[in-house]
Amino acid sequence: MKVFLLIIFIFILESCAFKPLYKKSNYFSPHNVNIVVKSKEKFENNNTMMKLLLNEKLNRGKLRTSNLKLVVSLDKNVYSMGRNKDLSSDARMLEMSVKYIFYDKKGKLMSGSLKGSSSFNYTINNYANLVSLEDASNKLIKSLSNDLADLLMAKSFTRNLAP
């Protein structure tokens, strides 16, 4: 009787059709993706941070070397939005755009661009201005790198990958 109940229980569990909607699986999982980040800004942390976050999300564990290559180009613009109500600070808008191209051995697989924006206050205190700009920049980089990694992992390519 116990064996019969155990078999029925296992059969019920195995016949469940549940599949996660947003499964975090990597289509090119056993292969390493070479990530190259380019920017016009010379002395900023954005390139390193973008490469680190993408590498953390796309390349996990021990991976085989491959010809998969992701080239990312960062562009940053700061715009003035006008004076705040307190009349002692300005509002600024930081807009960051990311252009990406994903290659394999045969050539280009996909390309596109992403944009994000964040606002921050600009006052007469230079240090506070640098900190708020850096904070807005870090938040945008985290958001854009997460979106880009999710796009790459969720994409189904028209042809087979040739790592």
Secondary structure by P-SEA (a helix, b strand, c coil): caaaaaaaaaaaaaacccccccccccccccbbbbbbbbccccccaaaaaaaaaaaacccccccccccbbbbbbbbbbbbbccccccccbbbbbbbbbbbbccccccccccccbbbbbbbbbbcccaaaaaaaaaaaaaaaaaaaaaaaaaaaaaccccccccc
